[in-house]
Amino acid sequence: MSQKTLAIRLDDDLHARITILARLGGQSVTDAIRDALRAHVDVLAADPTIAAKAAALREQIARDADEQQAAIQALFGTPQPPKTGRPSGSK
């Protein structure tokens, strides 16, 4: 599994709290932070407001990609790839 490294700054109080909780839970601070992030990501992913924003973002990404493909076509005359598998606005 590929991993990314992320450096974060914590205020002293939060750092002390996560350190104590990690110690009490028998895990490293890194693992405690990783678990907290996973839990927070799961909460956000289940939020219908976030899901609606994701759908809007998906549509914007598709529009941006179409514009960039058209720009490449105009510049270099290369054919655009077929528009298959592109997410639609409704499911």
mmCIF file as gemmi writes it, N, C-alpha and C atoms, coordinates in Angstrom:
data_model
loop_
_atom_site.group_PDB
_atom_site.id
_atom_site.type_symbol
_atom_site.label_atom_id
_atom_site.label_alt_id
_atom_site.label_comp_id
_atom_site.label_asym_id
_atom_site.label_entity_id
_atom_site.label_seq_id
_atom_site.pdbx_PDB_ins_code
_atom_site.Cartn_x
_atom_site.Cartn_y
_atom_site.Cartn_z
_atom_site.occupancy
_atom_site.B_iso_or_equiv
_atom_site.pdbx_formal_charge
_atom_site.auth_seq_id
_atom_site.auth_asym_id
_atom_site.pdbx_PDB_model_num
ATOM 1 N N . MET Axp A 1 ? 0.844 -1.183 0 1 0 ? 1 A 1
ATOM 2 C CA . MET Axp A 1 ? 0 0 0 1 0 ? 1 A 1
ATOM 3 C C . MET Axp A 1 ? 0.882 1.237 0 1 0 ? 1 A 1
ATOM 4 N N . SER Axp A 2 ? 0.587 2.139 -0.879 1 0 ? 2 A 1
ATOM 5 C CA . SER Axp A 2 ? 1.311 3.399 -0.961 1 0 ? 2 A 1
ATOM 6 C C . SER Axp A 2 ? 0.843 4.329 0.149 1 0 ? 2 A 1
ATOM 7 N N . GLN Axp A 3 ? 1.762 5.104 0.676 1 0 ? 3 A 1
ATOM 8 C CA . GLN Axp A 3 ? 1.409 6.05 1.732 1 0 ? 3 A 1
ATOM 9 C C . GLN Axp A 3 ? 1.999 7.41 1.417 1 0 ? 3 A 1
ATOM 10 N N . LYS Axp A 4 ? 1.337 8.434 1.905 1 0 ? 4 A 1
ATOM 11 C CA . LYS Axp A 4 ? 1.807 9.811 1.804 1 0 ? 4 A 1
ATOM 12 C C . LYS Axp A 4 ? 2.18 10.286 3.196 1 0 ? 4 A 1
ATOM 13 N N . THR Axp A 5 ? 3.15 11.165 3.263 1 0 ? 5 A 1
ATOM 14 C CA . THR Axp A 5 ? 3.547 11.765 4.528 1 0 ? 5 A 1
ATOM 15 C C . THR Axp A 5 ? 2.902 13.129 4.633 1 0 ? 5 A 1
ATOM 16 N N . LEU Axp A 6 ? 2.351 13.422 5.802 1 0 ? 6 A 1
ATOM 17 C CA . LEU Axp A 6 ? 1.679 14.683 6.04 1 0 ? 6 A 1
ATOM 18 C C . LEU Axp A 6 ? 2.2 15.272 7.345 1 0 ? 6 A 1
ATOM 19 N N . ALA Axp A 7 ? 2.7 16.471 7.289 1 0 ? 7 A 1
ATOM 20 C CA . ALA Axp A 7 ? 3.145 17.167 8.491 1 0 ? 7 A 1
ATOM 21 C C . ALA Axp A 7 ? 2.038 18.112 8.924 1 0 ? 7 A 1
ATOM 22 N N . ILE Axp A 8 ? 1.665 18.045 10.191 1 0 ? 8 A 1
ATOM 23 C CA . ILE Axp A 8 ? 0.624 18.932 10.703 1 0 ? 8 A 1
ATOM 24 C C . ILE Axp A 8 ? 1.134 19.633 11.956 1 0 ? 8 A 1
ATOM 25 N N . ARG Axp A 9 ? 0.577 20.795 12.199 1 0 ? 9 A 1
ATOM 26 C CA . ARG Axp A 9 ? 0.901 21.539 13.414 1 0 ? 9 A 1
ATOM 27 C C . ARG Axp A 9 ? -0.298 21.427 14.353 1 0 ? 9 A 1
ATOM 28 N N . LEU Axp A 10 ? -0.022 21.069 15.604 1 0 ? 10 A 1
ATOM 29 C CA . LEU Axp A 10 ? -1.058 20.973 16.62 1 0 ? 10 A 1
ATOM 30 C C . LEU Axp A 10 ? -0.743 21.951 17.73 1 0 ? 10 A 1
ATOM 31 N N . ASP Axp A 11 ? -1.785 22.581 18.265 1 0 ? 11 A 1
ATOM 32 C CA . ASP Axp A 11 ? -1.514 23.42 19.429 1 0 ? 11 A 1
ATOM 33 C C . ASP Axp A 11 ? -1.152 22.516 20.603 1 0 ? 11 A 1
ATOM 34 N N . ASP Axp A 12 ? -0.524 23.094 21.616 1 0 ? 12 A 1
ATOM 35 C CA . ASP Axp A 12 ? -0.007 22.313 22.739 1 0 ? 12 A 1
ATOM 36 C C . ASP Axp A 12 ? -1.09 21.49 23.423 1 0 ? 12 A 1
ATOM 37 N N . ASP Axp A 13 ? -2.264 22.077 23.614 1 0 ? 13 A 1
ATOM 38 C CA . ASP Axp A 13 ? -3.338 21.376 24.302 1 0 ? 13 A 1
ATOM 39 C C . ASP Axp A 13 ? -3.803 20.145 23.524 1 0 ? 13 A 1
ATOM 40 N N . LEU Axp A 14 ? -4.037 20.309 22.229 1 0 ? 14 A 1
ATOM 41 C CA . LEU Axp A 14 ? -4.482 19.175 21.423 1 0 ? 14 A 1
ATOM 42 C C . LEU Axp A 14 ? -3.41 18.094 21.373 1 0 ? 14 A 1
ATOM 43 N N . HIS Axp A 15 ? -2.164 18.498 21.248 1 0 ? 15 A 1
ATOM 44 C CA . HIS Axp A 15 ? -1.077 17.53 21.227 1 0 ? 15 A 1
ATOM 45 C C . HIS Axp A 15 ? -1.021 16.745 22.531 1 0 ? 15 A 1
ATOM 46 N N . ALA Axp A 16 ? -1.15 17.442 23.658 1 0 ? 16 A 1
ATOM 47 C CA . ALA Axp A 16 ? -1.124 16.766 24.962 1 0 ? 16 A 1
ATOM 48 C C . ALA Axp A 16 ? -2.283 15.786 25.082 1 0 ? 16 A 1
ATOM 49 N N . ARG Axp A 17 ? -3.476 16.203 24.629 1 0 ? 17 A 1
ATOM 50 C CA . ARG Axp A 17 ? -4.654 15.333 24.724 1 0 ? 17 A 1
ATOM 51 C C . ARG Axp A 17 ? -4.507 14.096 23.861 1 0 ? 17 A 1
ATOM 52 N N . ILE Axp A 18 ? -4.063 14.264 22.63 1 0 ? 18 A 1
ATOM 53 C CA . ILE Axp A 18 ? -3.924 13.098 21.746 1 0 ? 18 A 1
ATOM 54 C C . ILE Axp A 18 ? -2.812 12.184 22.239 1 0 ? 18 A 1
ATOM 55 N N . THR Axp A 19 ? -1.763 12.754 22.813 1 0 ? 19 A 1
ATOM 56 C CA . THR Axp A 19 ? -0.671 11.94 23.353 1 0 ? 19 A 1
ATOM 57 C C . THR Axp A 19 ? -1.166 11.076 24.511 1 0 ? 19 A 1
ATOM 58 N N . ILE Axp A 20 ? -1.93 11.669 25.424 1 0 ? 20 A 1
ATOM 59 C CA . ILE Axp A 20 ? -2.46 10.917 26.563 1 0 ? 20 A 1
ATOM 60 C C . ILE Axp A 20 ? -3.447 9.852 26.09 1 0 ? 20 A 1
ATOM 61 N N . LEU Axp A 21 ? -4.345 10.227 25.185 1 0 ? 21 A 1
ATOM 62 C CA . LEU Axp A 21 ? -5.316 9.252 24.689 1 0 ? 21 A 1
ATOM 63 C C . LEU Axp A 21 ? -4.637 8.104 23.951 1 0 ? 21 A 1
ATOM 64 N N . ALA Axp A 22 ? -3.609 8.414 23.176 1 0 ? 22 A 1
ATOM 65 C CA . ALA Axp A 22 ? -2.87 7.363 22.48 1 0 ? 22 A 1
ATOM 66 C C . ALA Axp A 22 ? -2.218 6.428 23.491 1 0 ? 22 A 1
ATOM 67 N N . ARG Axp A 23 ? -1.583 7 24.493 1 0 ? 23 A 1
ATOM 68 C CA . ARG Axp A 23 ? -0.928 6.183 25.514 1 0 ? 23 A 1
ATOM 69 C C . ARG Axp A 23 ? -1.95 5.301 26.229 1 0 ? 23 A 1
ATOM 70 N N . LEU Axp A 24 ? -3.078 5.884 26.63 1 0 ? 24 A 1
ATOM 71 C CA . LEU Axp A 24 ? -4.11 5.109 27.318 1 0 ? 24 A 1
ATOM 72 C C . LEU Axp A 24 ? -4.693 4.018 26.422 1 0 ? 24 A 1
ATOM 73 N N . GLY Axp A 25 ? -4.748 4.287 25.129 1 0 ? 25 A 1
ATOM 74 C CA . GLY Axp A 25 ? -5.269 3.313 24.172 1 0 ? 25 A 1
ATOM 75 C C . GLY Axp A 25 ? -4.231 2.315 23.688 1 0 ? 25 A 1
ATOM 76 N N . GLY Axp A 26 ? -2.998 2.465 24.166 1 0 ? 26 A 1
ATOM 77 C CA . GLY Axp A 26 ? -1.942 1.523 23.778 1 0 ? 26 A 1
ATOM 78 C C . GLY Axp A 26 ? -1.528 1.65 22.324 1 0 ? 26 A 1
ATOM 79 N N . GLN Axp A 27 ? -1.544 2.866 21.806 1 0 ? 27 A 1
ATOM 80 C CA . GLN Axp A 27 ? -1.138 3.054 20.418 1 0 ? 27 A 1
ATOM 81 C C . GLN Axp A 27 ? -0.239 4.279 20.31 1 0 ? 27 A 1
ATOM 82 N N . SER Axp A 28 ? 0.377 4.403 19.157 1 0 ? 28 A 1
ATOM 83 C CA . SER Axp A 28 ? 1.241 5.559 18.921 1 0 ? 28 A 1
ATOM 84 C C . SER Axp A 28 ? 0.381 6.791 18.632 1 0 ? 28 A 1
ATOM 85 N N . VAL Axp A 29 ? 0.981 7.951 18.785 1 0 ? 29 A 1
ATOM 86 C CA . VAL Axp A 29 ? 0.286 9.192 18.447 1 0 ? 29 A 1
ATOM 87 C C . VAL Axp A 29 ? -0.091 9.175 16.969 1 0 ? 29 A 1
ATOM 88 N N . THR Axp A 30 ? 0.801 8.702 16.126 1 0 ? 30 A 1
ATOM 89 C CA . THR Axp A 30 ? 0.52 8.628 14.693 1 0 ? 30 A 1
ATOM 90 C C . THR Axp A 30 ? -0.709 7.772 14.421 1 0 ? 30 A 1
ATOM 91 N N . ASP Axp A 31 ? -0.787 6.597 15.07 1 0 ? 31 A 1
ATOM 92 C CA . ASP Axp A 31 ? -1.948 5.73 14.861 1 0 ? 31 A 1
ATOM 93 C C . ASP Axp A 31 ? -3.224 6.365 15.4 1 0 ? 31 A 1
ATOM 94 N N . ALA Axp A 32 ? -3.139 7.062 16.526 1 0 ? 32 A 1
ATOM 95 C CA . ALA Axp A 32 ? -4.313 7.735 17.085 1 0 ? 32 A 1
ATOM 96 C C . ALA Axp A 32 ? -4.813 8.829 16.141 1 0 ? 32 A 1
ATOM 97 N N . ILE Axp A 33 ? -3.891 9.59 15.578 1 0 ? 33 A 1
ATOM 98 C CA . ILE Axp A 33 ? -4.275 10.643 14.624 1 0 ? 33 A 1
ATOM 99 C C . ILE Axp A 33 ? -4.86 10.015 13.367 1 0 ? 33 A 1
ATOM 100 N N . ARG Axp A 34 ? -4.247 8.94 12.876 1 0 ? 34 A 1
ATOM 101 C CA . ARG Axp A 34 ? -4.751 8.251 11.68 1 0 ? 34 A 1
ATOM 102 C C . ARG Axp A 34 ? -6.175 7.741 11.917 1 0 ? 34 A 1
ATOM 103 N N . ASP Axp A 35 ? -6.415 7.135 13.094 1 0 ? 35 A 1
ATOM 104 C CA . ASP Axp A 35 ? -7.754 6.633 13.417 1 0 ? 35 A 1
ATOM 105 C C . ASP Axp A 35 ? -8.771 7.775 13.489 1 0 ? 35 A 1
ATOM 106 N N . ALA Axp A 36 ? -8.372 8.894 14.1 1 0 ? 36 A 1
ATOM 107 C CA . ALA Axp A 36 ? -9.271 10.042 14.202 1 0 ? 36 A 1
ATOM 108 C C . ALA Axp A 36 ? -9.608 10.6 12.824 1 0 ? 36 A 1
ATOM 109 N N . LEU Axp A 37 ? -8.618 10.671 11.953 1 0 ? 37 A 1
ATOM 110 C CA . LEU Axp A 37 ? -8.863 11.165 10.594 1 0 ? 37 A 1
ATOM 111 C C . LEU Axp A 37 ? -9.794 10.233 9.83 1 0 ? 37 A 1
ATOM 112 N N . ARG Axp A 38 ? -9.571 8.923 9.963 1 0 ? 38 A 1
ATOM 113 C CA . ARG Axp A 38 ? -10.467 7.963 9.29 1 0 ? 38 A 1
ATOM 114 C C . ARG Axp A 38 ? -11.905 8.153 9.761 1 0 ? 38 A 1
ATOM 115 N N . ALA Axp A 39 ? -12.08 8.283 11.07 1 0 ? 39 A 1
ATOM 116 C CA . ALA Axp A 39 ? -13.435 8.458 11.617 1 0 ? 39 A 1
ATOM 117 C C . ALA Axp A 39 ? -14.061 9.75 11.091 1 0 ? 39 A 1
ATOM 118 N N . HIS Axp A 40 ? -13.286 10.817 11.038 1 0 ? 40 A 1
ATOM 119 C CA . HIS Axp A 40 ? -13.812 12.095 10.557 1 0 ? 40 A 1
ATOM 120 C C . HIS Axp A 40 ? -14.152 12.019 9.068 1 0 ? 40 A 1
ATOM 121 N N . VAL Axp A 41 ? -13.316 11.373 8.296 1 0 ? 41 A 1
ATOM 122 C CA . VAL Axp A 41 ? -13.588 11.21 6.865 1 0 ? 41 A 1
ATOM 123 C C . VAL Axp A 41 ? -14.869 10.401 6.661 1 0 ? 41 A 1
ATOM 124 N N . ASP Axp A 42 ? -15.066 9.357 7.465 1 0 ? 42 A 1
ATOM 125 C CA . ASP Axp A 42 ? -16.295 8.562 7.355 1 0 ? 42 A 1
ATOM 126 C C . ASP Axp A 42 ? -17.531 9.406 7.661 1 0 ? 42 A 1
ATOM 127 N N . VAL Axp A 43 ? -17.45 10.266 8.677 1 0 ? 43 A 1
ATOM 128 C CA . VAL Axp A 43 ? -18.574 11.149 9.026 1 0 ? 43 A 1
ATOM 129 C C . VAL Axp A 43 ? -18.865 12.108 7.872 1 0 ? 43 A 1
ATOM 130 N N . LEU Axp A 44 ? -17.826 12.717 7.325 1 0 ? 44 A 1
ATOM 131 C CA . LEU Axp A 44 ? -18.025 13.649 6.211 1 0 ? 44 A 1
ATOM 132 C C . LEU Axp A 44 ? -18.593 12.944 4.986 1 0 ? 44 A 1
ATOM 133 N N . ALA Axp A 45 ? -18.099 11.749 4.687 1 0 ? 45 A 1
ATOM 134 C CA . ALA Axp A 45 ? -18.552 11.019 3.503 1 0 ? 45 A 1
ATOM 135 C C . ALA Axp A 45 ? -20.023 10.623 3.624 1 0 ? 45 A 1
ATOM 136 N N . ALA Axp A 46 ? -20.526 10.462 4.845 1 0 ? 46 A 1
ATOM 137 C CA . ALA Axp A 46 ? -21.928 10.091 5.05 1 0 ? 46 A 1
ATOM 138 C C . ALA Axp A 46 ? -22.861 11.303 5.086 1 0 ? 46 A 1
ATOM 139 N N . ASP Axp A 47 ? -22.317 12.494 5.036 1 0 ? 47 A 1
ATOM 140 C CA . ASP Axp A 47 ? -23.112 13.724 5.121 1 0 ? 47 A 1
ATOM 141 C C . ASP Axp A 47 ? -23.739 14.024 3.761 1 0 ? 47 A 1
ATOM 142 N N . PRO Axp A 48 ? -25.067 14.09 3.66 1 0 ? 48 A 1
ATOM 143 C CA . PRO Axp A 48 ? -25.719 14.356 2.371 1 0 ? 48 A 1
ATOM 144 C C . PRO Axp A 48 ? -25.311 15.69 1.746 1 0 ? 48 A 1
ATOM 145 N N . THR Axp A 49 ? -25.003 16.674 2.575 1 0 ? 49 A 1
ATOM 146 C CA . THR Axp A 49 ? -24.561 17.97 2.047 1 0 ? 49 A 1
ATOM 147 C C . THR Axp A 49 ? -23.233 17.815 1.318 1 0 ? 49 A 1
ATOM 148 N N . ILE Axp A 50 ? -22.346 17.042 1.889 1 0 ? 50 A 1
ATOM 149 C CA . ILE Axp A 50 ? -21.045 16.795 1.264 1 0 ? 50 A 1
ATOM 150 C C . ILE Axp A 50 ? -21.237 15.995 -0.026 1 0 ? 50 A 1
ATOM 151 N N . ALA Axp A 51 ? -22.152 15.019 -0.01 1 0 ? 51 A 1
ATOM 152 C CA . ALA Axp A 51 ? -22.425 14.224 -1.211 1 0 ? 51 A 1
ATOM 153 C C . ALA Axp A 51 ? -22.934 15.109 -2.348 1 0 ? 51 A 1
ATOM 154 N N . ALA Axp A 52 ? -23.787 16.064 -2.023 1 0 ? 52 A 1
ATOM 155 C CA . ALA Axp A 52 ? -24.297 16.986 -3.051 1 0 ? 52 A 1
ATOM 156 C C . ALA Axp A 52 ? -23.175 17.846 -3.605 1 0 ? 52 A 1
ATOM 157 N N . LYS Axp A 53 ? -22.295 18.3 -2.724 1 0 ? 53 A 1
ATOM 158 C CA . LYS Axp A 53 ? -21.15 19.088 -3.188 1 0 ? 53 A 1
ATOM 159 C C . LYS Axp A 53 ? -20.232 18.244 -4.058 1 0 ? 53 A 1
ATOM 160 N N . ALA Axp A 54 ? -20.095 16.967 -3.73 1 0 ? 54 A 1
ATOM 161 C CA . ALA Axp A 54 ? -19.255 16.072 -4.531 1 0 ? 54 A 1
ATOM 162 C C . ALA Axp A 54 ? -19.825 15.907 -5.936 1 0 ? 54 A 1
ATOM 163 N N . ALA Axp A 55 ? -21.145 15.787 -6.036 1 0 ? 55 A 1
ATOM 164 C CA . ALA Axp A 55 ? -21.777 15.662 -7.352 1 0 ? 55 A 1
ATOM 165 C C . ALA Axp A 55 ? -21.531 16.91 -8.187 1 0 ? 55 A 1
ATOM 166 N N . ALA Axp A 56 ? -21.653 18.076 -7.556 1 0 ? 56 A 1
ATOM 167 C CA . ALA Axp A 56 ? -21.407 19.326 -8.274 1 0 ? 56 A 1
ATOM 168 C C . ALA Axp A 56 ? -19.944 19.428 -8.694 1 0 ? 56 A 1
ATOM 169 N N . LEU Axp A 57 ? -19.045 19.005 -7.823 1 0 ? 57 A 1
ATOM 170 C CA . LEU Axp A 57 ? -17.619 19.032 -8.151 1 0 ? 57 A 1
ATOM 171 C C . LEU Axp A 57 ? -17.305 18.08 -9.3 1 0 ? 57 A 1
ATOM 172 N N . ARG Axp A 58 ? -17.922 16.898 -9.284 1 0 ? 58 A 1
ATOM 173 C CA . ARG Axp A 58 ? -17.72 15.921 -10.366 1 0 ? 58 A 1
ATOM 174 C C . ARG Axp A 58 ? -18.121 16.532 -11.709 1 0 ? 58 A 1
ATOM 175 N N . GLU Axp A 59 ? -19.249 17.235 -11.729 1 0 ? 59 A 1
ATOM 176 C CA . GLU Axp A 59 ? -19.713 17.876 -12.968 1 0 ? 59 A 1
ATOM 177 C C . GLU Axp A 59 ? -18.748 18.975 -13.409 1 0 ? 59 A 1
ATOM 178 N N . GLN Axp A 60 ? -18.243 19.75 -12.459 1 0 ? 60 A 1
ATOM 179 C CA . GLN Axp A 60 ? -17.294 20.814 -12.794 1 0 ? 60 A 1
ATOM 180 C C . GLN Axp A 60 ? -16.007 20.221 -13.349 1 0 ? 60 A 1
ATOM 181 N N . ILE Axp A 61 ? -15.538 19.14 -12.744 1 0 ? 61 A 1
ATOM 182 C CA . ILE Axp A 61 ? -14.32 18.485 -13.235 1 0 ? 61 A 1
ATOM 183 C C . ILE Axp A 61 ? -14.526 18.005 -14.674 1 0 ? 61 A 1
ATOM 184 N N . ALA Axp A 62 ? -15.692 17.434 -14.952 1 0 ? 62 A 1
ATOM 185 C CA . ALA Axp A 62 ? -15.993 16.968 -16.313 1 0 ? 62 A 1
ATOM 186 C C . ALA Axp A 62 ? -16.012 18.138 -17.299 1 0 ? 62 A 1
ATOM 187 N N . ARG Axp A 63 ? -16.628 19.259 -16.894 1 0 ? 63 A 1
ATOM 188 C CA . ARG Axp A 63 ? -16.651 20.434 -17.78 1 0 ? 63 A 1
ATOM 189 C C . ARG Axp A 63 ? -15.23 20.957 -18.025 1 0 ? 63 A 1
ATOM 190 N N . ASP Axp A 64 ? -14.437 21.024 -16.953 1 0 ? 64 A 1
ATOM 191 C CA . ASP Axp A 64 ? -13.056 21.494 -17.091 1 0 ? 64 A 1
ATOM 192 C C . ASP Axp A 64 ? -12.254 20.586 -18.022 1 0 ? 64 A 1
ATOM 193 N N . ALA Axp A 65 ? -12.438 19.282 -17.866 1 0 ? 65 A 1
ATOM 194 C CA . ALA Axp A 65 ? -11.725 18.33 -18.721 1 0 ? 65 A 1
ATOM 195 C C . ALA Axp A 65 ? -12.129 18.509 -20.181 1 0 ? 65 A 1
ATOM 196 N N . ASP Axp A 66 ? -13.423 18.705 -20.423 1 0 ? 66 A 1
ATOM 197 C CA . ASP Axp A 66 ? -13.898 18.924 -21.796 1 0 ? 66 A 1
ATOM 198 C C . ASP Axp A 66 ? -13.279 20.187 -22.396 1 0 ? 66 A 1
ATOM 199 N N . GLU Axp A 67 ? -13.203 21.252 -21.597 1 0 ? 67 A 1
ATOM 200 C CA . GLU Axp A 67 ? -12.596 22.492 -22.079 1 0 ? 67 A 1
ATOM 201 C C . GLU Axp A 67 ? -11.117 22.296 -22.392 1 0 ? 67 A 1
ATOM 202 N N . GLN Axp A 68 ? -10.415 21.568 -21.551 1 0 ? 68 A 1
ATOM 203 C CA . GLN Axp A 68 ? -8.987 21.33 -21.78 1 0 ? 68 A 1
ATOM 204 C C . GLN Axp A 68 ? -8.771 20.456 -23.018 1 0 ? 68 A 1
ATOM 205 N N . GLN Axp A 69 ? -9.631 19.451 -23.198 1 0 ? 69 A 1
ATOM 206 C CA . GLN Axp A 69 ? -9.536 18.608 -24.393 1 0 ? 69 A 1
ATOM 207 C C . GLN Axp A 69 ? -9.77 19.449 -25.651 1 0 ? 69 A 1
ATOM 208 N N . ALA Axp A 70 ? -10.746 20.343 -25.592 1 0 ? 70 A 1
ATOM 209 C CA . ALA Axp A 70 ? -11.037 21.209 -26.745 1 0 ? 70 A 1
ATOM 210 C C . ALA Axp A 70 ? -9.852 22.13 -27.025 1 0 ? 70 A 1
ATOM 211 N N . ALA Axp A 71 ? -9.198 22.621 -25.971 1 0 ? 71 A 1
ATOM 212 C CA . ALA Axp A 71 ? -8.033 23.49 -26.162 1 0 ? 71 A 1
ATOM 213 C C . ALA Axp A 71 ? -6.892 22.721 -26.821 1 0 ? 71 A 1
ATOM 214 N N . ILE Axp A 72 ? -6.665 21.488 -26.395 1 0 ? 72 A 1
ATOM 215 C CA . ILE Axp A 72 ? -5.621 20.661 -27.018 1 0 ? 72 A 1
ATOM 216 C C . ILE Axp A 72 ? -5.971 20.4 -28.476 1 0 ? 72 A 1
ATOM 217 N N . GLN Axp A 73 ? -7.244 20.099 -28.724 1 0 ? 73 A 1
ATOM 218 C CA . GLN Axp A 73 ? -7.699 19.871 -30.101 1 0 ? 73 A 1
ATOM 219 C C . GLN Axp A 73 ? -7.434 21.105 -30.963 1 0 ? 73 A 1
ATOM 220 N N . ALA Axp A 74 ? -7.754 22.282 -30.431 1 0 ? 74 A 1
ATOM 221 C CA . ALA Axp A 74 ? -7.568 23.515 -31.188 1 0 ? 74 A 1
ATOM 222 C C . ALA Axp A 74 ? -6.09 23.8 -31.432 1 0 ? 74 A 1
ATOM 223 N N . LEU Axp A 75 ? -5.259 23.499 -30.465 1 0 ? 75 A 1
ATOM 224 C CA . LEU Axp A 75 ? -3.832 23.774 -30.597 1 0 ? 75 A 1
ATOM 225 C C . LEU Axp A 75 ? -3.113 22.787 -31.502 1 0 ? 75 A 1
ATOM 226 N N . PHE Axp A 76 ? -3.422 21.509 -31.329 1 0 ? 76 A 1
ATOM 227 C CA . PHE Axp A 76 ? -2.614 20.475 -31.977 1 0 ? 76 A 1
ATOM 228 C C . PHE Axp A 76 ? -3.388 19.591 -32.943 1 0 ? 76 A 1
ATOM 229 N N . GLY Axp A 77 ? -4.689 19.771 -33.01 1 0 ? 77 A 1
ATOM 230 C CA . GLY Axp A 77 ? -5.485 18.985 -33.94 1 0 ? 77 A 1
ATOM 231 C C . GLY Axp A 77 ? -5.573 17.518 -33.596 1 0 ? 77 A 1
ATOM 232 N N . THR Axp A 78 ? -5.273 17.175 -32.348 1 0 ? 78 A 1
ATOM 233 C CA . THR Axp A 78 ? -5.375 15.774 -31.948 1 0 ? 78 A 1
ATOM 234 C C . THR Axp A 78 ? -6.829 15.45 -31.651 1 0 ? 78 A 1
ATOM 235 N N . PRO Axp A 79 ? -7.249 14.262 -32 1 0 ? 79 A 1
ATOM 236 C CA . PRO Axp A 79 ? -8.649 13.914 -31.751 1 0 ? 79 A 1
ATOM 237 C C . PRO Axp A 79 ? -8.918 13.772 -30.253 1 0 ? 79 A 1
ATOM 238 N N . GLN Axp A 80 ? -10.134 14.134 -29.869 1 0 ? 80 A 1
ATOM 239 C CA . GLN Axp A 80 ? -10.538 13.971 -28.484 1 0 ? 80 A 1
ATOM 240 C C . GLN Axp A 80 ? -10.87 12.504 -28.232 1 0 ? 80 A 1
ATOM 241 N N . PRO Axp A 81 ? -10.538 12.006 -27.035 1 0 ? 81 A 1
ATOM 242 C CA . PRO Axp A 81 ? -10.922 10.63 -26.724 1 0 ? 81 A 1
ATOM 243 C C . PRO Axp A 81 ? -12.438 10.549 -26.594 1 0 ? 81 A 1
ATOM 244 N N . PRO Axp A 82 ? -12.989 9.349 -26.814 1 0 ? 82 A 1
ATOM 245 C CA . PRO Axp A 82 ? -14.443 9.215 -26.695 1 0 ? 82 A 1
ATOM 246 C C . PRO Axp A 82 ? -14.901 9.532 -25.275 1 0 ? 82 A 1
ATOM 247 N N . LYS Axp A 83 ? -16.099 10.083 -25.165 1 0 ? 83 A 1
ATOM 248 C CA . LYS Axp A 83 ? -16.654 10.471 -23.867 1 0 ? 83 A 1
ATOM 249 C C . LYS Axp A 83 ? -17.463 9.311 -23.302 1 0 ? 83 A 1
ATOM 250 N N . THR Axp A 84 ? -16.793 8.227 -22.962 1 0 ? 84 A 1
ATOM 251 C CA . THR Axp A 84 ? -17.474 7.08 -22.372 1 0 ? 84 A 1
ATOM 252 C C . THR Axp A 84 ? -17.112 6.992 -20.905 1 0 ? 84 A 1
ATOM 253 N N . GLY Axp A 85 ? -18.026 6.459 -20.136 1 0 ? 85 A 1
ATOM 254 C CA . GLY Axp A 85 ? -17.771 6.278 -18.714 1 0 ? 85 A 1
ATOM 255 C C . GLY Axp A 85 ? -17.796 7.543 -17.902 1 0 ? 85 A 1
ATOM 256 N N . ARG Axp A 86 ? -18.158 8.644 -18.514 1 0 ? 86 A 1
ATOM 257 C CA . ARG Axp A 86 ? -18.213 9.915 -17.801 1 0 ? 86 A 1
ATOM 258 C C . ARG Axp A 86 ? -19.458 9.912 -16.932 1 0 ? 86 A 1
ATOM 259 N N . PRO Axp A 87 ? -19.331 10.331 -15.654 1 0 ? 87 A 1
ATOM 260 C CA . PRO Axp A 87 ? -20.512 10.335 -14.796 1 0 ? 87 A 1
ATOM 261 C C . PRO Axp A 87 ? -21.585 11.285 -15.292 1 0 ? 87 A 1
ATOM 262 N N . SER Axp A 88 ? -22.808 10.866 -15.187 1 0 ? 88 A 1
ATOM 263 C CA . SER Axp A 88 ? -23.913 11.733 -15.588 1 0 ? 88 A 1
ATOM 264 C C . SER Axp A 88 ? -24.404 12.506 -14.39 1 0 ? 88 A 1
ATOM 265 N N . GLY Axp A 89 ? -25.257 13.456 -14.623 1 0 ? 89 A 1
ATOM 266 C CA . GLY Axp A 89 ? -25.767 14.299 -13.548 1 0 ? 89 A 1
ATOM 267 C C . GLY Axp A 89 ? -26.762 13.595 -12.641 1 0 ? 89 A 1
ATOM 268 N N . SER Axp A 90 ? -27.297 12.433 -13.061 1 0 ? 90 A 1
ATOM 269 C CA . SER Axp A 90 ? -28.28 11.756 -12.208 1 0 ? 90 A 1
ATOM 270 C C . SER Axp A 90 ? -27.936 10.291 -12.093 1 0 ? 90 A 1
ATOM 271 N N . LYS Axp A 91 ? -28.362 9.745 -10.995 1 0 ? 91 A 1
ATOM 272 C CA . LYS Axp A 91 ? -28.175 8.312 -10.751 1 0 ? 91 A 1
ATOM 273 C C . LYS Axp A 91 ? -29.435 7.707 -10.226 1 0 ? 91 A 1
